[in-house]
Amino acid sequence: MSTRPIEDWLTSYLEYTKKSEPPILYKTWTAISVIAACMRRKVKLEWGTIDVYPNLYIVLVGPPGRCRKGTAMSVGEGFLRELGIKVSSNSITREALIHQLKTCSDTHIDANGKMYLHSSLTIFSKELTVFLGYNNQALMADLTDWFDCG
C-alpha cells in the first residue's frame, strides 16, 4: 500500500489538465519543467566524475494564438508560485537576471548532513523573444555557461 497521495505526478498532472485546450505535448513538457524546477539543485545524478543536475531549457514552439502555449504554461507556473519556487521575471536584462540569481540563494542539506549553497531560479516566459530580447548574445552565452552549474 502506497503512502503517496498520487502514484505518478506526471500522469496526475495530465489528468488535472485534460479538459484544457493545449496539446498534450505542451502539457507534458510543462509538467516536466515543473518537476525539474522543484528538484532545483537538490537532486543530482552522480555520473562518473561529474554531477548531472535537472537543468532543462524547454521551448514550446507553435503558431501564436492557436496552440495555447501560454495556457499550458500558466497551470505549471501557478503550481511553482504556490510552492514558493523562485521564478524570474518574464522580461529581464542580463544584469537583473544575474542579480536575481545572486539574491535567490538557498541551502540544501543532503542525506549525509552536508550543507550546500545553491542559486536556483526558474524562468517561465510565454514568449522566448520577450525573455531573450533580439540578438542578445551576452545573455545567450551566460545561459549556456550556467547550464552546467559550474
C-alpha beads as a LAMMPS data file, in Angstrom:
LAMMPS data file: protein, C-alpha beads

150 atoms
149 bonds

1 atom types
1 bond types

-500.0 500.0 xlo xhi
-500.0 500.0 ylo yhi
-500.0 500.0 zlo zhi

Masses

1 110.0

Atoms # bond

1 1 1 0.000 0.000 0.000
2 1 1 1.441 3.359 -1.049
3 1 1 1.550 6.331 1.302
4 1 1 1.863 8.764 -1.589
5 1 1 -1.281 10.800 -2.348
6 1 1 -0.762 10.132 -6.053
7 1 1 1.147 7.315 -7.695
8 1 1 2.574 9.268 -10.622
9 1 1 2.766 13.069 -10.614
10 1 1 3.091 13.427 -14.381
11 1 1 0.038 11.273 -15.097
12 1 1 -1.925 13.075 -12.379
13 1 1 -0.931 16.471 -13.815
14 1 1 -2.127 15.430 -17.270
15 1 1 -5.390 14.195 -15.761
16 1 1 -5.763 17.519 -13.902
17 1 1 -5.275 19.479 -17.151
18 1 1 -7.095 17.122 -19.530
19 1 1 -10.015 19.498 -20.180
20 1 1 -7.748 22.427 -21.091
21 1 1 -7.140 23.352 -24.729
22 1 1 -3.362 22.939 -25.242
23 1 1 -1.988 19.848 -26.973
24 1 1 -0.862 17.053 -24.672
25 1 1 2.801 17.590 -25.641
26 1 1 2.698 21.165 -24.315
27 1 1 1.095 19.995 -21.093
28 1 1 3.603 17.138 -20.765
29 1 1 6.645 19.356 -21.227
30 1 1 5.208 21.946 -18.862
31 1 1 4.785 19.209 -16.244
32 1 1 8.368 18.023 -16.795
33 1 1 9.606 21.594 -16.341
34 1 1 7.680 21.865 -13.062
35 1 1 9.311 18.674 -11.784
36 1 1 12.788 19.948 -12.721
37 1 1 12.078 23.348 -11.138
38 1 1 11.033 21.678 -7.886
39 1 1 14.148 19.475 -7.814
40 1 1 16.351 22.551 -8.293
41 1 1 19.901 21.750 -7.298
42 1 1 18.756 19.417 -4.519
43 1 1 18.821 16.376 -6.801
44 1 1 21.704 15.159 -8.912
45 1 1 22.868 12.120 -10.790
46 1 1 26.456 11.221 -9.970
47 1 1 27.828 10.073 -13.307
48 1 1 31.458 9.077 -13.025
49 1 1 33.377 12.200 -12.083
50 1 1 30.598 14.671 -12.907
51 1 1 27.314 15.584 -11.276
52 1 1 24.310 15.997 -13.579
53 1 1 21.545 18.311 -12.354
54 1 1 17.957 18.560 -13.657
55 1 1 18.665 21.682 -15.698
56 1 1 16.370 21.977 -18.664
57 1 1 15.816 24.579 -21.321
58 1 1 12.371 23.765 -22.680
59 1 1 10.921 25.797 -25.524
60 1 1 7.336 25.220 -26.645
61 1 1 7.143 26.053 -30.342
62 1 1 3.963 26.680 -32.311
63 1 1 1.974 29.307 -34.155
64 1 1 0.983 32.265 -31.969
65 1 1 -2.515 32.228 -30.525
66 1 1 -3.516 28.823 -31.893
67 1 1 -1.653 26.249 -29.808
68 1 1 -2.216 27.760 -26.365
69 1 1 1.423 27.635 -25.227
70 1 1 0.731 30.269 -22.585
71 1 1 -2.335 28.403 -21.352
72 1 1 -0.285 25.220 -20.925
73 1 1 2.447 27.104 -19.088
74 1 1 0.116 29.053 -16.793
75 1 1 -1.009 25.973 -14.879
76 1 1 2.569 24.849 -14.236
77 1 1 3.692 28.343 -13.304
78 1 1 0.803 28.564 -10.841
79 1 1 1.987 25.389 -9.115
80 1 1 5.537 26.767 -8.865
81 1 1 4.437 30.088 -7.407
82 1 1 2.163 28.315 -4.903
83 1 1 5.075 26.125 -3.822
84 1 1 7.367 29.133 -3.401
85 1 1 9.752 28.148 -6.190
86 1 1 11.698 31.225 -7.266
87 1 1 10.591 32.334 -10.738
88 1 1 12.304 35.037 -12.769
89 1 1 10.600 37.956 -14.455
90 1 1 9.319 37.334 -17.998
91 1 1 11.417 40.129 -19.443
92 1 1 14.724 40.933 -17.813
93 1 1 18.127 42.384 -18.554
94 1 1 21.250 40.274 -18.247
95 1 1 22.352 42.327 -15.243
96 1 1 18.985 41.985 -13.497
97 1 1 18.998 38.219 -14.092
98 1 1 22.470 37.947 -12.556
99 1 1 21.199 39.961 -9.570
100 1 1 18.160 37.661 -9.209
101 1 1 20.420 34.602 -9.290
102 1 1 22.639 36.149 -6.639
103 1 1 19.726 37.012 -4.339
104 1 1 17.830 33.722 -4.679
105 1 1 20.469 31.657 -2.928
106 1 1 19.243 28.843 -0.726
107 1 1 20.745 25.986 1.236
108 1 1 20.157 22.278 0.957
109 1 1 21.217 19.624 3.458
110 1 1 21.774 16.228 1.878
111 1 1 21.087 12.824 3.438
112 1 1 24.592 12.793 4.966
113 1 1 24.042 16.125 6.717
114 1 1 26.309 18.089 4.367
115 1 1 25.042 21.593 3.579
116 1 1 25.130 23.007 0.050
117 1 1 24.503 26.539 -1.157
118 1 1 22.737 26.944 -4.499
119 1 1 21.062 29.652 -6.529
120 1 1 18.175 28.023 -8.363
121 1 1 15.904 30.170 -10.478
122 1 1 13.178 29.086 -12.877
123 1 1 12.359 31.155 -15.925
124 1 1 8.801 30.856 -17.205
125 1 1 8.411 33.167 -20.181
126 1 1 5.485 32.658 -22.508
127 1 1 7.411 34.302 -25.366
128 1 1 11.078 33.403 -25.798
129 1 1 11.954 36.630 -27.578
130 1 1 10.415 38.648 -24.742
131 1 1 12.795 36.960 -22.318
132 1 1 15.895 36.833 -24.505
133 1 1 15.396 40.023 -26.464
134 1 1 16.637 40.256 -30.015
135 1 1 20.265 39.370 -30.731
136 1 1 21.251 39.336 -27.044
137 1 1 24.421 37.299 -27.458
138 1 1 25.787 38.070 -23.986
139 1 1 22.680 36.621 -22.299
140 1 1 22.745 33.574 -24.606
141 1 1 26.410 32.976 -23.705
142 1 1 25.613 33.272 -19.992
143 1 1 22.682 30.858 -20.223
144 1 1 24.922 28.365 -22.000
145 1 1 27.629 28.687 -19.328
146 1 1 25.177 28.477 -16.421
147 1 1 23.506 25.320 -17.770
148 1 1 26.328 23.135 -16.447
149 1 1 26.141 24.663 -12.948
150 1 1 29.856 25.399 -12.821

Bonds

1 1 1 2
2 1 2 3
3 1 3 4
4 1 4 5
5 1 5 6
6 1 6 7
7 1 7 8
8 1 8 9
9 1 9 10
10 1 10 11
11 1 11 12
12 1 12 13
13 1 13 14
14 1 14 15
15 1 15 16
16 1 16 17
17 1 17 18
18 1 18 19
19 1 19 20
20 1 20 21
21 1 21 22
22 1 22 23
23 1 23 24
24 1 24 25
25 1 25 26
26 1 26 27
27 1 27 28
28 1 28 29
29 1 29 30
30 1 30 31
31 1 31 32
32 1 32 33
33 1 33 34
34 1 34 35
35 1 35 36
36 1 36 37
37 1 37 38
38 1 38 39
39 1 39 40
40 1 40 41
41 1 41 42
42 1 42 43
43 1 43 44
44 1 44 45
45 1 45 46
46 1 46 47
47 1 47 48
48 1 48 49
49 1 49 50
50 1 50 51
51 1 51 52
52 1 52 53
53 1 53 54
54 1 54 55
55 1 55 56
56 1 56 57
57 1 57 58
58 1 58 59
59 1 59 60
60 1 60 61
61 1 61 62
62 1 62 63
63 1 63 64
64 1 64 65
65 1 65 66
66 1 66 67
67 1 67 68
68 1 68 69
69 1 69 70
70 1 70 71
71 1 71 72
72 1 72 73
73 1 73 74
74 1 74 75
75 1 75 76
76 1 76 77
77 1 77 78
78 1 78 79
79 1 79 80
80 1 80 81
81 1 81 82
82 1 82 83
83 1 83 84
84 1 84 85
85 1 85 86
86 1 86 87
87 1 87 88
88 1 88 89
89 1 89 90
90 1 90 91
91 1 91 92
92 1 92 93
93 1 93 94
94 1 94 95
95 1 95 96
96 1 96 97
97 1 97 98
98 1 98 99
99 1 99 100
100 1 100 101
101 1 101 102
102 1 102 103
103 1 103 104
104 1 104 105
105 1 105 106
106 1 106 107
107 1 107 108
108 1 108 109
109 1 109 110
110 1 110 111
111 1 111 112
112 1 112 113
113 1 113 114
114 1 114 115
115 1 115 116
116 1 116 117
117 1 117 118
118 1 118 119
119 1 119 120
120 1 120 121
121 1 121 122
122 1 122 123
123 1 123 124
124 1 124 125
125 1 125 126
126 1 126 127
127 1 127 128
128 1 128 129
129 1 129 130
130 1 130 131
131 1 131 132
132 1 132 133
133 1 133 134
134 1 134 135
135 1 135 136
136 1 136 137
137 1 137 138
138 1 138 139
139 1 139 140
140 1 140 141
141 1 141 142
142 1 142 143
143 1 143 144
144 1 144 145
145 1 145 146
146 1 146 147
147 1 147 148
148 1 148 149
149 1 149 150
